[in-house]
Amino acid sequence: MITDMTKGDPLKHILLFSVPLLIGNIFQQLYNIADLVIVGRTLGVESFAAVGAVAPVFFLITFIIVGLTNGFAVITGQRYGAKDIKGVRNSVVVSTILSTVVTLAFTLVCSLFINPILHWMNIPDNIYHNAFWYAEIIILGLIITTMYNMVSSIIRALGDSKTPLYFLIIASLANIVLALIFIQIFHMGVPGSAIAVLLSQGISVILCLLFVKYKMPILQIHREEWLIKFDKDFFNSAYEHLRVGVPMAVQFSIIGISVLIIQSVCNSFGSNVIAAFTAALRIEQIATLPMMSFGVALAAYVAQNFGAIKFKRIRLGVIQASIINIILSVVMAFVMRIWGTDIIGAFIGTGTKDIIDIAHNYLLISTIFYFFLGQIFIYRNALQGMGETLFPLLACIAELVVRVFAAVYLAIKFGYVGIFYAGPIAWVSASAIMFFGYFGSIKHVIYKVKNKLHYYLSDNN
């Protein structure tokens, strides 16, 4: 159901919007977690390590797509907040065209260079074959990933976070069933896991499109609206979307690149460390999902209120969401430190005690810094909801530099344990930039909007 978040209690809107997002993000993680659990328990540690070793390539590609489509959806949300229904529909058309063109180009480039990338990542020879085919299959199905993220982000931009959740749950369950069928019945191994991911995502795309067609009249684009003219109006609209979408894609790609580099360093320590690092990161992704969900909910809330020019509501919503994330960061850190070993043991299954101990050591280090990660989610999404991309981009660049330097330098000094400090150190630097960037940017945006309104009112009097 479409929700107008420019009225009513800000915290209530953010909470109600974030709960379906949280559940949806949990099921989103099931795509990879189900694959890893099934692969680890049925095919062994080496197959588990193969999927884990190449996962940063998949994450990098997904990050870029998510950043691009979420950036486009910011424009959709702003236009909806301004009650510009025609603009909303135009945003959907422009987003679809741009997303399709970018994805097809990206698929071609990635397919051509996947071999050099995997060699650069130091993928061990004993897991290279499975790692290559998992990555290649995922790359060939990128258009499915893009379409799901685009349609679901547009639906969420209009205030509906529940519907994408329902379809994601169905798709996640389908992924588990398909992975079991392809791996255990058809004996397709690791490639079968990748195929299951794409087919289940395809199910969610179909369900989202059917919902839009029959339940969301505002998004039902007529044939003549698709037959656009590549004139000045189109290019102006395309520029507006790319102005937000490209920097967000760059920001996400920088995060993905840093993870890719760290994984390449990790890969040099062998299959056991790869398996442990993979398990620990998956557990951490689940632990930090509540904080991330509040951030995404805040972005939709800020976008609508920015379009409605309600800056007091934006400030209030950011403060309330920040307090909630501080509480969540403490709670999740406590949970991971107390029960982390048990969760990792259940996750790996076939892993040795050595792998579980390595993974648990990572969680003991990273949980200390969850506070900083939680604030990154808040201030980055608040800035992006306003269409401000400079400080999130600077923070991502700082995170990349700090993370890579720390990983490489500390790995030389302290072995694989040094890698575990790279992410937390990067969180501290990025959160500082986001914090000061938000307070500086919102003052600048308010001043700029007030000037525009002043000139507009002067011209009409």
C-alpha positions in Angstrom: 0.0 0.0 0.0 1.3 3.5 -0.9 2.1 5.6 2.1 2.4 9.4 2.4 5.3 9.9 4.9 5.1 13.7 4.8 2.3 13.7 7.5 2.1 12.1 10.9 4.6 10.9 13.4 8.1 10.5 11.8 9.3 7.7 14.1 6.0 5.7 13.5 6.5 6.0 9.7 10.1 4.9 9.9 9.4 2.0 12.2 6.4 0.7 10.2 8.4 1.0 7.0 11.6 -0.5 8.4 10.0 -3.7 9.9 9.1 -5.2 6.5 12.4 -4.0 5.2 14.2 -5.9 8.0 12.3 -9.1 7.3 12.9 -8.6 3.6 16.6 -8.1 4.1 16.8 -11.2 6.2 15.2 -13.2 3.4 17.4 -11.5 0.9 20.4 -12.8 2.8 18.8 -16.3 2.6 19.7 -16.2 -1.1 23.4 -16.6 -0.3 23.1 -18.1 3.1 20.9 -21.0 1.9 23.4 -21.6 -0.9 26.3 -21.6 1.4 24.7 -23.8 4.0 23.6 -26.3 1.4 26.9 -26.2 -0.4 28.9 -26.5 2.8 26.9 -29.4 4.2 26.5 -31.4 1.0 29.6 -30.6 -1.1 32.2 -29.8 1.6 34.5 -27.0 2.8 36.3 -26.5 -0.6 33.0 -25.9 -2.4 31.9 -23.6 0.5 35.2 -21.7 0.1 34.7 -21.5 -3.7 31.4 -19.7 -3.3 32.8 -17.5 -0.5 36.0 -16.6 -2.4 34.0 -15.3 -5.4 31.2 -13.7 -3.3 32.9 -10.2 -3.3 32.6 -10.2 -7.1 28.9 -10.9 -6.8 28.6 -8.3 -4.0 30.4 -5.7 -6.1 28.1 -6.2 -9.0 25.0 -6.2 -6.8 26.2 -3.1 -4.9 26.5 -1.2 -8.2 23.0 -2.2 -9.4 21.5 -1.5 -6.0 23.1 1.9 -5.8 22.0 2.8 -9.3 18.4 1.7 -8.9 18.0 3.1 -5.4 19.4 6.4 -6.7 16.8 6.5 -9.5 14.1 5.6 -6.9 15.1 8.7 -4.9 13.9 10.9 -7.8 10.7 8.8 -7.9 10.1 9.3 -4.2 10.8 13.1 -4.4 8.3 13.5 -7.2 5.7 11.5 -5.3 6.3 13.7 -2.2 5.8 16.8 -4.4 2.5 15.2 -5.7 3.9 15.2 -9.3 2.1 12.0 -10.5 3.1 12.6 -14.1 6.7 13.0 -12.9 6.5 9.7 -11.0 5.5 7.8 -14.2 8.2 9.5 -16.2 10.7 8.5 -13.6 9.7 4.9 -13.9 10.2 5.0 -17.7 13.5 6.8 -17.5 14.7 4.4 -14.8 13.8 1.3 -16.8 15.6 2.6 -19.9 18.8 3.6 -18.1 18.9 0.5 -15.9 18.6 -1.8 -18.9 21.3 -0.1 -20.9 23.7 0.0 -18.0 23.1 -3.6 -17.1 23.6 -5.0 -20.6 26.9 -3.1 -21.0 28.0 -4.2 -17.5 27.2 -7.8 -18.3 29.3 -7.7 -21.4 32.3 -6.2 -19.7 32.2 -8.5 -16.7 31.9 -11.6 -18.9 35.0 -10.6 -20.8 37.1 -9.9 -17.7 36.0 -12.4 -15.2 39.0 -14.6 -15.7 41.6 -11.9 -15.1 39.6 -10.7 -12.0 39.6 -14.1 -10.4 43.3 -14.6 -11.1 44.0 -11.2 -9.5 42.0 -12.3 -6.5 44.4 -15.1 -5.8 41.7 -17.8 -6.0 43.4 -21.1 -5.0 43.6 -23.7 -7.8 41.7 -26.3 -5.9 38.5 -24.1 -5.9 39.0 -22.0 -9.1 36.7 -24.0 -11.4 33.7 -23.8 -9.1 34.4 -20.1 -8.3 34.6 -19.2 -12.0 31.3 -20.9 -12.9 29.4 -19.5 -10.0 30.6 -15.9 -10.9 29.9 -16.4 -14.6 26.4 -17.7 -14.2 25.5 -14.8 -11.8 26.9 -12.3 -14.3 24.9 -13.7 -17.2 21.7 -13.2 -15.2 22.4 -9.6 -14.1 19.4 -8.3 -15.9 17.2 -10.3 -13.6 18.9 -8.9 -10.5 18.6 -5.3 -11.9 14.9 -5.7 -12.7 14.1 -6.9 -9.2 16.0 -4.2 -7.5 14.5 -1.5 -9.7 10.9 -2.5 -9.4 11.1 -3.1 -5.7 12.9 0.1 -5.0 10.3 2.1 -6.9 7.5 0.4 -4.9 9.3 1.2 -1.7 9.9 4.8 -2.8 6.1 5.2 -2.8 5.9 4.1 0.8 5.1 0.4 0.3 7.7 -1.8 2.0 5.4 -4.8 2.6 4.7 -6.0 -0.9 8.3 -6.5 -2.0 8.7 -8.4 1.3 6.0 -10.9 0.5 7.4 -11.6 -2.9 11.0 -11.9 -1.5 9.8 -14.5 1.0 8.3 -16.6 -1.8 11.5 -16.2 -3.9 13.8 -17.1 -0.9 11.9 -20.3 -0.2 11.9 -21.1 -3.9 15.7 -20.6 -3.9 16.2 -23.1 -1.1 14.0 -25.7 -2.9 15.7 -25.1 -6.2 19.2 -25.2 -4.7 18.5 -28.6 -3.1 17.0 -29.9 -6.4 19.9 -28.8 -8.5 22.7 -29.9 -6.1 21.3 -33.1 -4.6 19.0 -34.5 -7.2 20.6 -33.2 -10.5 24.2 -33.2 -9.0 25.0 -29.8 -10.6 27.3 -28.8 -7.8 28.2 -25.1 -7.2 26.9 -24.0 -10.6 23.5 -25.4 -9.7 23.5 -23.1 -6.6 24.0 -20.0 -8.9 21.2 -21.1 -11.2 18.9 -21.4 -8.3 19.7 -17.8 -7.2 18.8 -16.4 -10.6 15.6 -18.5 -11.1 14.3 -17.5 -7.6 15.1 -13.8 -8.4 13.1 -14.2 -11.6 10.1 -15.3 -9.6 10.2 -12.2 -7.5 10.5 -10.0 -10.6 7.4 -11.6 -12.2 5.4 -11.2 -8.9 6.4 -7.5 -8.6 5.4 -6.7 -12.2 2.0 -8.5 -11.7 1.4 -6.5 -8.5 2.2 -3.2 -10.3 -0.1 -4.1 -13.2 -3.1 -5.0 -11.1 -2.7 -3.1 -7.8 -0.8 0.2 -8.4 -2.5 2.4 -11.0 0.0 5.2 -10.5 2.8 2.9 -11.9 0.8 1.5 -14.8 2.6 3.1 -17.8 0.6 3.3 -21.0 2.1 2.4 -24.4 2.4 6.0 -25.5 4.4 6.8 -22.4 7.0 4.1 -23.3 7.3 5.5 -26.8 9.4 8.4 -25.6 11.2 10.9 -27.8 14.9 11.3 -27.2 14.6 15.1 -26.9 15.6 17.8 -24.5 13.0 16.7 -21.9 14.2 13.1 -21.9 17.8 14.0 -21.5 17.1 16.5 -18.7 15.2 13.8 -16.9 17.9 11.2 -17.6 20.5 13.7 -16.2 18.4 14.2 -13.1 18.3 10.5 -12.4 21.9 9.8 -13.3 23.0 12.8 -11.1 21.8 10.8 -8.1 22.0 7.2 -9.4 25.6 7.2 -10.7 27.2 8.7 -7.5 25.3 6.2 -5.4 26.4 3.4 -7.7 30.0 4.6 -7.4 29.7 4.8 -3.6 28.4 1.2 -3.5 31.1 0.1 -6.0 33.8 1.6 -3.8 32.6 -0.5 -0.9 32.5 -3.5 -3.1 36.0 -2.9 -4.5 37.4 -2.6 -0.9 35.7 -5.9 0.0 37.1 -7.5 -3.2 40.7 -6.4 -2.3 40.4 -7.6 1.2 39.0 -10.9 0.0 42.0 -11.2 -2.4 44.3 -10.8 0.6 42.3 -13.3 2.6 42.5 -15.8 -0.2 46.2 -15.9 0.1 45.8 -17.6 3.5 44.1 -20.7 2.1 40.7 -22.4 2.2 40.2 -22.6 6.0 40.6 -18.8 6.4 38.5 -18.2 3.3 35.7 -20.4 4.8 36.0 -18.7 8.2 36.0 -15.2 6.8 33.0 -16.0 4.6 31.0 -17.4 7.5 31.8 -14.5 9.8 30.8 -11.9 7.2 27.5 -13.6 6.5 26.7 -13.7 10.2 27.7 -10.1 10.6 25.5 -9.1 7.6 22.5 -10.6 9.4 23.5 -9.0 12.7 23.6 -5.5 11.1 20.4 -5.9 9.1 18.3 -4.0 11.7 20.6 -1.0 11.5 20.7 -1.1 7.7 16.9 -1.4 7.5 16.4 1.7 9.5 18.8 3.5 7.2 16.9 2.4 4.1 13.6 3.4 5.7 15.0 6.8 6.5 16.0 7.3 2.9 12.5 6.8 1.7 11.1 9.1 4.5 13.7 11.8 3.7 13.1 11.7 0.0 9.3 12.2 0.3 9.7 15.0 2.9 12.4 16.6 0.8 10.1 16.7 -2.2 7.4 18.3 0.1 10.0 20.8 1.5 9.5 19.7 5.1 13.0 20.0 6.6 12.0 20.0 10.2 10.5 16.6 9.7 13.7 15.4 8.1 15.8 16.6 11.0 13.4 15.0 13.6 13.4 11.7 11.7 17.2 11.6 11.5 17.6 12.2 15.2 15.0 9.5 16.1 16.5 6.9 13.7 20.0 7.7 15.0 19.0 6.9 18.6 17.3 3.7 17.5 20.4 2.6 15.7 22.6 3.3 18.7 20.5 1.0 20.8 20.5 -1.7 18.1 24.3 -1.5 17.7 24.7 -2.3 21.4 22.2 -5.1 21.4 23.5 -6.8 18.3 27.1 -6.5 19.5 26.1 -8.2 22.7 24.3 -11.0 20.9 27.3 -11.7 18.6 29.8 -11.7 21.4 27.8 -14.2 23.5 26.3 -16.5 20.9 28.6 -16.0 17.9 30.4 -19.3 18.2 27.2 -21.3 18.4 25.8 -19.5 15.3 28.9 -20.0 13.3 29.1 -23.7 14.2 25.5 -24.2 13.1 26.2 -22.2 9.9 29.3 -24.1 8.7 28.3 -27.5 9.8 31.2 -29.4 8.2 33.8 -26.9 9.3 36.5 -27.8 11.7 37.0 -26.2 15.1 39.9 -24.2 13.7 37.6 -22.5 11.1 34.9 -21.7 13.8 37.6 -20.2 16.1 38.9 -18.0 13.3 35.4 -16.8 12.4 34.5 -16.1 16.0 37.7 -14.0 16.5 36.6 -11.8 13.7 33.2 -11.2 15.3 34.9 -10.4 18.7 36.9 -7.6 17.0 34.2 -6.1 14.7 31.4 -6.0 17.2 33.2 -3.3 19.2 32.7 -0.9 16.2 29.0 -1.6 15.4 28.1 1.9 16.8 30.0 3.6 13.9 28.5 1.3 11.3 25.0 2.1 12.5 25.6 5.8 12.2 26.9 5.4 8.7 23.6 3.8 7.7 21.7 6.7 9.1 23.6 9.7 7.8 24.4 8.2 4.4 20.8 7.4 3.7 19.6 10.8 5.0 22.0 12.5 2.6 21.0 10.3 -0.3 17.3 10.9 0.4 17.9 14.6 -0.2 19.8 13.8 -3.4 23.1 14.9 -1.8 25.9 12.6 -3.1 29.2 14.4 -2.4 29.8 13.4 1.3 28.6 9.8 0.9 31.1 9.6 -2.0 33.9 11.1 0.0 33.1 8.8 2.9 33.2 5.8 0.6 36.6 6.8 -0.9 38.0 7.3 2.6 36.6 3.9 3.6 38.2 2.3 0.5 41.6 3.8 1.2 41.6 3.1 4.9 40.2 -0.4 4.5 42.7 -1.5 1.8 45.7 0.1 3.6 44.8 -1.5 6.9 44.1 -4.9 5.3 47.4 -5.1 3.4 49.6 -3.5 6.1 48.1 -5.3 9.1 48.0 -8.6 7.2 51.8 -8.3 6.7 52.3 -7.4 10.4 49.8 -9.7 12.1 48.7 -12.3 9.5 45.0 -12.9 8.7 44.0 -11.4 12.1 45.1 -8.0 10.7 42.5 -8.3 8.0 39.8 -8.4 10.7 40.6 -4.8 11.8 40.3 -3.3 8.3 36.5 -3.0 8.2 36.1 -1.5 11.7 38.8 1.1 11.2 37.2 2.1 7.9 33.8 2.4 9.7 35.2 5.0 12.1 36.6 7.2 9.4 33.5 7.0 7.2 31.1 7.7 10.0 33.0 10.9 10.9 32.7 12.2 7.4 29.0 11.3 7.2 28.2 13.0 10.5 29.7 16.3 9.7 28.6 16.1 6.0 25.0 15.7 7.0 24.8 18.7 9.3 26.7 20.9 6.7 24.6 19.7 3.8 21.2 20.1 5.3 22.0 23.8 6.2 23.2 24.3 2.6 20.1 22.6 1.1 17.7 24.6 3.3 19.4 27.9 2.3 19.3 26.9 -1.4 15.6 25.9 -1.4 14.6 29.1 0.5 16.4 31.2 -2.1 14.6 29.4 -4.9 11.2 30.0 -3.2 12.1 33.6 -2.6 12.8 34.2 -6.3 9.8 32.2 -7.3 7.4 34.3 -5.1 9.1 37.5 -6.2 8.5 36.6 -9.9 4.8 35.9 -9.2 4.0 39.1 -7.3 
